[in-house]
Amino acid sequence: MSRANANRRRDLATIARDVGGLVLIAAGLMSASVLVAAGFQEWYAALGFLLAGGLSATIGGLARRRFADAPAPKMKHGMVIAAGGWFAIAVVGALPFLFTAWLTPPAAMARFVPTDATWTAVSVGNTTTLSSLAYFRQPLHALFESMSGWTGSGLTMAIHEPSLPRSIQWWRSLTQWVGGVGVVVLTVSILARPGSGSYALYRSEAREKKIHPSVVSTVRTVWKLVVGYTVVGVAVLFVAIRASDYGAALPVWDAAWQALNHTMTGLTTGGFSVTDNSIATYDAPVIEAALLPIMVAGAIAFPIHYRLLADRDHGVLRGDLQTRWLFVLLGGGVVVLAAQNVAAVPVTPDAVTQWTPAIGDVPVLSPAQADAARDATFQWVSALTCTGFQSAPIGNWIAGGKILVVGAMTIGGAAGSTVGGIKIIRAYTAVRGFIWQFSRVFLPSNAVVTARIDGRTLDRDAMEQEFSEAAIVALLWVVLLFATSLVLVNLAGPSFSYADALFEVASAQGNVGLSSGITGPDMSPIAEAMFLFNMWIGRLEIIPVLVFARAAISGLDP
């Protein structure tokens, strides 16, 4: 055997073993979800999760055992493992949707449909059902839902979420809760050993900053933070739901269920909902106000949370570059988008949610304008934090409002958090780099040029490297965004404008979940498949996917 072939076999063994570990994690989560299905006496779903978990465990276990002695991953392996692993868990993660949908007969699906539902029926064999579970009999829809869940995108094929089994609602939320933090991060925390290539895997998932010197300790601390915030968030949101008119009429356990699921998907900036119209179902300022800090917390880097809680360093909120700019962008964006939407009220009266008297009278603004400002506040925070909770009919907004939100979804929150998008630090570096390059024109060639970014002083070479890295990712991101939006506008039909297409692609690629109305089970299969890649590429920030493609064609050797 030649040296090249031997190296290729070792590379493939390393990749297969660690992707198998990711699949094993997914299998474990499916097996745990059997208990949820059994608890709600959803026996068809329980069987679906059991079969999906068993099949996934077999595949992952065989890969781990067969290649147990493979070398530890290096950075080139880490990127391929991340890209291949994310796609692999999306595939196996689709199995609970697919199996449950096929195992559940239409008569049993009717159990999940609210008694007052007047939705359009879905064809199932020789009959129909009002349950959105039937959509997942289509493998592409099941894969789309899984990819959207694991990547924290939040776009959905389930038009009416309350008509899904509780265990499927749970699975959607669980994939976002785990996927938002990072499947690779979870795998490192459970399976990795110190010094076993953990850092290569950690960085491959577009993460740089560590809380502790050890990557394994870092990711375990991250999970402690997430669990703690989730417990607090559930309690706060439960109180808010019960304080609303909508929530006061719910059984206590149902309010708790909604609080649990919305906290899981809000904190990890995923955006899946268990209500029929996302957060607009509540039409309650108290619930929107409770969700705002949950979403913002998910967009702040985990090391900042740690310093804030463990070291009681409150100055870090102002001193950290990304956190400071996150609040600047949140505040400034709310003002601009609110002004835009308030001015548009006379020409788009159907673009705001129904007026809620609980807000009270607002000086200068009419009730519709006040509600437009309220919608703009929530939607801007939801977009910039890449959460995707929706409280307004964004599809009815004028193009200007949609384009502003596209900008927020493209930038995203802080690197080292759960958000998608380009990330604030990369956008900041790219802008500073453009300014720095421009300023050099007016300096003599022998001038000593430095720049400060996030407390670091960079010389000419370091600044050029930082700027080029940020500019390359940003450029690739924007090129892909516009290329796929051009494809989508030709597939979406005449009822949607280019602004709608750009909005929808930015939401998919930024792993956000806001929708202008294009995404759904009736969309073009070509567009749906394209969105799978937008979500996958967006979650990994492009470069690992390019490395994956290059490795598939030419191998990992230089």
C-alpha positions in Angstrom: 0.0 0.0 0.0 1.4 3.4 -0.9 1.9 6.1 1.7 -0.8 8.3 0.2 -3.3 5.4 0.5 -2.3 4.6 4.0 -2.7 8.3 5.0 -6.1 8.4 3.4 -7.3 5.3 5.3 -6.1 6.7 8.6 -7.9 10.0 7.8 -11.1 8.2 7.0 -10.8 6.1 10.1 -10.5 9.1 12.3 -13.4 10.9 10.6 -15.7 7.8 10.7 -14.9 7.1 14.4 -15.7 10.7 15.5 -18.8 11.1 13.3 -19.9 7.8 14.8 -19.6 9.4 18.2 -21.9 12.2 17.1 -24.5 9.7 15.8 -24.3 7.9 19.2 -25.1 11.1 21.0 -28.2 11.6 18.8 -29.1 8.0 19.5 -28.9 8.6 23.2 -31.2 11.6 22.9 -33.7 9.6 20.9 -33.7 6.8 23.4 -34.3 9.3 26.3 -37.2 10.8 24.3 -38.9 7.4 24.4 -39.7 8.2 28.0 -41.3 11.4 27.0 -43.5 9.6 24.5 -44.4 7.0 27.0 -45.2 9.6 29.6 -47.8 11.2 27.3 -49.0 7.7 26.3 -48.0 8.3 22.7 -47.2 4.7 21.9 -46.7 5.0 18.2 -44.2 7.8 18.8 -42.5 5.8 21.5 -42.0 3.0 19.0 -40.8 5.5 16.4 -38.2 6.9 18.8 -37.1 3.4 19.9 -36.6 2.3 16.3 -34.8 5.5 15.4 -32.6 5.3 18.4 -31.7 1.7 17.9 -30.8 2.2 14.2 -28.7 5.2 15.0 -27.0 3.5 17.9 -26.1 0.6 15.7 -24.6 2.8 13.0 -22.7 5.0 15.5 -21.6 2.1 17.6 -20.2 0.1 14.7 -18.2 3.1 13.5 -16.8 3.8 17.0 -15.8 0.2 17.5 -14.5 -0.5 14.0 -12.2 2.5 14.1 -11.5 2.8 17.8 -7.7 2.8 17.3 -7.7 5.6 14.7 -5.4 8.6 15.4 -6.6 11.7 17.3 -8.1 14.4 15.0 -6.1 17.3 13.8 -7.6 20.6 12.6 -8.1 19.3 9.1 -10.0 16.3 10.5 -11.9 18.5 12.9 -13.5 20.6 10.1 -14.5 17.5 8.1 -15.8 15.8 11.2 -17.9 18.9 12.1 -19.3 19.3 8.6 -19.9 15.6 8.0 -21.1 15.1 11.6 -23.7 17.9 11.5 -25.1 16.4 8.3 -25.1 12.9 9.7 -27.0 13.9 12.8 -29.5 15.8 10.7 -30.1 12.6 8.7 -30.6 10.3 11.7 -32.4 13.1 13.6 -35.1 13.0 10.8 -35.9 9.3 11.7 -38.1 10.1 14.7 -40.2 12.4 12.5 -40.4 9.9 9.6 -41.0 6.8 11.7 -43.6 8.4 14.0 -45.5 9.9 11.0 -45.7 6.5 9.2 -46.4 4.4 12.4 -49.2 6.7 13.6 -52.5 5.9 11.8 -54.7 8.9 10.7 -57.3 8.0 13.4 -54.6 8.3 16.1 -53.3 11.6 14.6 -56.7 13.1 15.3 -56.0 12.9 19.0 -53.4 15.6 18.7 -55.6 18.1 16.9 -57.3 20.8 19.0 -61.1 20.5 19.0 -61.6 23.9 17.5 -59.2 23.5 14.6 -60.4 24.6 11.2 -57.2 24.0 9.3 -56.7 22.7 5.8 -56.7 18.9 5.8 -53.7 16.9 4.8 -54.0 13.8 2.6 -52.9 10.6 4.2 -53.4 7.5 2.1 -57.1 7.2 1.4 -58.2 9.7 4.1 -57.2 13.1 5.5 -56.0 14.5 8.8 -55.7 17.9 10.4 -52.4 16.9 12.1 -49.2 18.4 10.7 -47.5 15.1 11.7 -48.7 13.8 8.3 -46.3 16.2 6.5 -43.3 14.2 8.0 -44.3 11.1 5.9 -42.4 13.0 3.2 -38.7 12.2 3.8 -37.5 15.6 2.6 -39.8 17.4 5.0 -38.5 15.2 7.9 -34.9 15.9 6.9 -35.7 19.7 6.6 -37.2 19.7 10.1 -34.3 17.9 11.6 -31.7 20.1 9.9 -33.6 23.2 11.0 -33.7 21.9 14.6 -30.1 20.8 15.0 -28.8 24.0 13.3 -31.1 26.2 15.4 -32.7 27.6 12.3 -36.3 27.4 13.3 -37.9 27.3 9.8 -40.5 24.5 9.9 -42.6 22.2 7.8 -45.1 21.8 10.6 -47.7 24.5 9.8 -49.7 23.9 13.0 -47.4 22.9 15.8 -50.2 22.2 18.4 -51.3 19.3 16.2 -48.1 17.4 16.7 -47.6 14.7 19.4 -46.0 16.1 22.5 -43.0 13.9 22.0 -42.4 15.3 18.6 -42.8 18.9 20.0 -40.2 17.9 22.6 -37.8 16.4 20.0 -37.9 19.6 18.0 -37.1 21.7 21.1 -34.4 19.2 22.2 -32.6 19.3 18.9 -32.4 23.1 19.1 -31.4 23.1 22.8 -28.5 20.7 22.1 -27.8 22.0 18.6 -27.7 25.6 19.7 -24.9 24.9 22.1 -23.2 22.6 19.6 -23.4 18.9 18.9 -19.6 18.7 18.6 -19.3 20.6 22.0 -21.7 18.0 23.6 -19.6 15.2 22.1 -16.4 16.7 23.4 -17.9 17.0 26.9 -19.0 13.4 27.0 -16.7 11.3 24.8 -13.4 13.2 24.5 -10.4 12.8 26.7 -8.0 15.6 27.6 -5.4 15.8 24.9 -7.3 13.7 22.4 -7.9 16.3 19.7 -10.6 18.1 21.7 -9.4 21.5 20.6 -9.5 20.6 17.0 -13.1 19.5 17.3 -14.0 22.5 19.4 -12.6 25.0 16.9 -14.1 23.2 14.0 -17.5 24.2 15.2 -16.6 27.9 14.7 -15.6 28.4 18.4 -12.4 30.1 19.5 -12.7 31.4 23.1 -12.3 29.1 26.0 -13.5 29.6 29.6 -10.8 27.3 31.0 -7.5 26.1 29.6 -9.0 22.7 29.1 -11.5 22.4 26.3 -13.3 19.6 28.1 -13.7 21.7 31.2 -14.8 24.6 29.1 -17.6 22.8 27.4 -18.8 21.3 30.6 -19.0 24.7 32.1 -21.0 25.9 29.1 -23.5 23.2 29.7 -23.8 24.1 33.4 -24.6 27.7 32.3 -27.1 26.5 29.8 -28.9 24.2 32.2 -29.0 26.9 34.9 -30.3 29.6 32.6 -32.9 27.2 31.3 -34.3 26.5 34.8 -34.5 30.2 35.5 -36.0 31.0 32.1 -38.7 28.4 32.5 -39.8 29.8 35.8 -39.8 33.4 34.5 -41.7 32.5 31.3 -44.2 30.3 33.2 -45.2 33.3 35.4 -45.4 35.5 32.3 -47.6 33.0 30.4 -49.9 32.6 33.4 -50.2 36.5 33.7 -51.4 36.8 30.1 -55.1 36.4 29.1 -54.1 33.5 26.8 -52.1 31.7 29.5 -54.7 32.3 32.3 -57.1 30.0 30.4 -54.5 27.2 29.9 -54.2 24.3 32.3 -51.2 24.7 34.6 -49.3 21.8 33.0 -49.9 23.2 29.5 -48.5 26.6 30.5 -45.5 24.8 32.0 -45.0 22.8 28.8 -45.0 25.9 26.7 -42.7 27.7 29.1 -40.2 24.8 29.0 -40.2 24.5 25.2 -40.0 28.2 24.5 -37.2 28.7 27.0 -35.2 25.8 25.5 -35.6 27.2 21.9 -35.3 30.8 23.0 -32.2 30.5 25.1 -30.3 28.6 22.4 -31.7 31.0 19.8 -33.5 28.3 17.8 -37.0 29.6 17.6 -39.2 26.5 17.2 -42.5 27.0 18.9 -45.3 24.8 20.2 -48.0 27.3 19.6 -49.8 27.8 16.3 -48.5 31.2 15.4 -45.2 31.4 17.3 -45.2 34.2 19.9 -48.0 36.0 18.1 -50.4 33.4 19.5 -50.1 35.1 22.9 -50.5 38.7 21.7 -49.2 39.6 25.2 -46.5 42.2 25.9 -45.7 40.5 29.2 -44.6 37.4 27.4 -42.6 39.3 24.8 -40.9 41.2 27.6 -40.0 38.0 29.4 -38.5 36.5 26.2 -36.3 39.5 25.4 -33.7 38.8 28.1 -33.8 35.1 27.3 -33.0 35.7 23.7 -30.3 38.3 24.4 -28.7 35.9 26.9 -28.3 33.4 24.1 -26.5 35.9 21.9 -23.8 36.8 24.5 -20.6 34.7 24.4 -20.4 32.0 27.1 -17.1 33.3 28.5 -18.8 36.6 29.3 -21.6 34.8 31.2 -19.0 32.9 33.2 -17.1 36.1 34.1 -20.3 37.8 35.0 -21.6 35.0 37.3 -18.4 33.4 38.6 -16.2 36.5 38.9 -19.0 39.0 39.6 -17.3 41.1 36.9 -20.2 43.4 35.8 -17.8 45.6 33.9 -17.3 42.9 31.3 -20.7 43.8 29.7 -19.2 47.2 28.8 -15.6 46.1 28.4 -16.1 43.2 26.0 -16.2 44.4 22.4 -18.8 42.0 21.1 -21.1 42.5 24.1 -20.9 46.3 23.9 -21.6 46.3 20.2 -24.5 43.8 20.6 -26.3 46.2 22.9 -25.5 49.1 20.6 -26.9 47.2 17.6 -29.9 46.1 19.6 -30.7 49.7 20.7 -30.0 51.4 17.5 -31.7 48.8 15.4 -34.9 48.9 17.4 -35.1 52.7 16.9 -34.5 52.5 13.2 -36.8 49.6 12.5 -39.5 51.1 14.7 -39.3 54.4 12.9 -39.5 52.5 9.6 -42.5 50.5 10.6 -44.4 53.3 12.3 -44.0 55.4 9.1 -45.3 52.5 7.0 -48.5 52.0 9.0 -50.7 54.1 6.7 -49.8 51.9 3.7 -49.6 48.5 5.4 -52.3 48.5 8.1 -52.3 44.6 8.0 -48.6 44.4 8.9 -49.0 44.7 12.7 -50.5 42.5 15.3 -53.9 43.3 16.7 -53.7 46.2 19.1 -53.4 45.2 22.7 -54.9 47.6 25.2 -52.5 46.5 27.9 -49.9 48.7 26.4 -51.9 51.8 27.2 -51.8 55.1 25.4 -48.5 56.1 23.9 -48.0 59.9 23.3 -47.8 61.0 19.7 -48.4 57.5 18.3 -51.7 56.0 17.3 -52.6 52.5 18.7 -51.5 50.9 15.4 -48.3 52.8 15.4 -47.5 51.9 19.0 -48.1 48.3 18.1 -45.8 48.6 15.1 -43.1 49.9 17.4 -43.7 47.0 19.8 -43.5 44.5 16.9 -40.3 46.1 15.6 -38.7 45.9 19.1 -39.4 42.2 19.5 -38.6 41.2 15.9 -35.3 43.2 15.8 -34.1 41.4 18.9 -35.4 38.1 17.6 -33.5 38.7 14.3 -30.2 40.0 15.7 -30.0 37.2 18.3 -30.9 34.7 15.5 -33.7 33.3 17.6 -36.5 33.5 15.1 -39.5 33.9 17.4 -42.2 35.7 15.4 -44.8 38.1 16.8 -45.9 39.9 13.7 -46.9 39.1 10.1 -43.5 40.0 8.6 -44.6 38.9 5.1 -46.9 42.0 5.1 -44.2 44.4 5.9 -42.9 46.8 3.2 -39.5 45.9 1.6 -37.6 48.4 3.7 -38.5 46.7 7.0 -37.6 43.3 5.6 -34.2 44.5 4.3 -33.4 46.0 7.7 -34.1 42.6 9.4 -32.0 40.9 6.7 -29.1 43.0 7.9 -29.7 41.9 11.5 -30.0 38.2 10.6 -26.8 38.4 8.5 -24.7 39.9 11.3 -26.0 37.9 14.2 -24.8 38.1 17.8 -21.5 37.3 19.5 -19.0 34.6 18.5 -18.9 32.0 21.3 -22.6 32.1 21.8 -25.5 30.1 20.3 -26.2 32.4 17.4 -25.8 32.1 13.6 -24.9 34.8 11.1 -21.5 36.2 10.4 -21.0 37.2 14.0 -20.3 40.7 15.4 -16.6 40.3 15.8 -16.1 39.3 12.2 -18.3 42.1 10.9 -16.5 44.6 13.2 -13.1 43.3 12.0 -14.1 43.6 8.4 -15.3 47.2 8.8 -12.2 48.1 10.8 -10.1 46.5 8.1 -11.6 48.5 5.3 -11.0 51.7 7.3 -7.5 50.6 8.1 -6.7 49.8 4.5 -8.1 53.2 3.4 -6.1 55.1 6.0 -2.8 53.5 4.9 -3.1 55.3 1.5 -2.3 58.6 3.3 0.7 57.3 5.2 4.3 57.0 4.0 5.4 53.5 3.1 7.8 53.3 6.0 5.2 54.3 8.6 4.7 51.9 11.5 1.0 51.0 11.4 -0.8 49.3 14.2 -4.5 48.8 15.1 -6.3 47.8 18.3 -9.1 45.3 18.2 -10.8 43.9 21.3 -7.9 45.0 23.6 -5.2 43.6 21.3 -2.6 45.7 19.5 -2.0 44.3 16.0 0.9 45.1 13.7 0.6 45.4 9.9 1.0 41.6 9.3 -1.4 40.6 12.1 -4.0 43.1 11.0 -3.8 42.0 7.4 -4.3 38.4 8.5 -7.3 39.2 10.7 -8.9 41.4 8.1 -8.4 38.9 5.3 -9.9 36.1 7.3 -13.0 38.1 8.2 -13.3 39.5 4.7 -13.1 36.1 3.1 -15.9 34.6 5.3 -18.1 37.7 5.0 -17.6 37.7 1.2 -18.4 34.0 0.8 -21.4 34.5 3.0 -22.8 37.4 1.0 -22.1 35.8 -2.3 -24.0 32.6 -1.3 -26.8 34.7 0.2 -27.4 36.6 -3.1 -26.9 33.6 -5.3 -29.4 31.4 -3.5 -31.9 34.3 -3.1 -31.9 34.7 -6.9 -32.7 31.0 -7.3 -35.4 31.2 -4.7 -37.2 34.2 -6.2 -37.6 32.2 -9.4 -39.0 29.2 -7.5 -41.2 31.0 -5.0 -43.9 32.2 -7.4 -45.2 35.6 -8.4 -46.8 36.3 -5.0 -43.4 36.8 -3.4 -41.0 39.6 -4.2 -37.2 39.6 -4.2 -37.2 41.1 -0.7 -39.2 38.1 0.5 -36.8 35.7 -1.2 -33.7 37.5 0.3 -35.4 37.6 3.7 -36.1 33.8 3.6 -32.6 32.9 2.5 -31.0 35.2 5.1 -33.2 33.5 7.7 -32.1 30.0 6.7 -28.4 30.8 6.2 -28.3 32.8 9.4 -30.0 30.0 11.3 -32.8 32.4 12.4 -36.2 31.1 11.6 -38.2 34.2 10.8 -40.3 33.7 7.6 -42.0 35.9 5.1 -44.3 33.1 4.2 -42.3 31.1 1.6 -41.2 28.2 3.8 -43.8 25.4 4.1 -44.7 22.0 2.9 -46.0 23.4 -0.4 -42.7 25.1 -1.3 -40.7 23.9 -4.2 -38.7 20.7 -3.4 -35.7 22.3 -5.1 -35.9 25.4 -2.8 -36.4 23.1 0.2 -33.3 21.1 -0.6 -31.4 24.3 -1.2 -32.4 25.5 2.3 -31.0 22.3 3.7 -27.6 23.4 2.5 -28.1 27.1 3.5 -28.8 26.0 7.1 -25.9 23.5 7.2 -23.4 25.9 5.7 -24.6 28.8 7.8 -24.3 26.8 11.1 -20.6 25.9 10.3 -19.7 29.3 8.8 -18.9 28.0 5.3 -15.2 27.1 5.7 -15.6 23.6 7.2 -18.1 22.8 4.5 -15.6 23.9 1.8 -12.9 21.8 3.5 -15.4 18.9 3.6 -16.1 19.3 -0.1 -12.4 19.5 -0.9 -11.6 16.4 1.2 -14.4 14.5 -0.6 -12.8 15.3 -4.0 -9.1 15.4 -3.3 -8.5 14.0 0.2 -6.9 15.8 3.2 -3.3 15.8 2.1 -1.9 19.2 0.9 
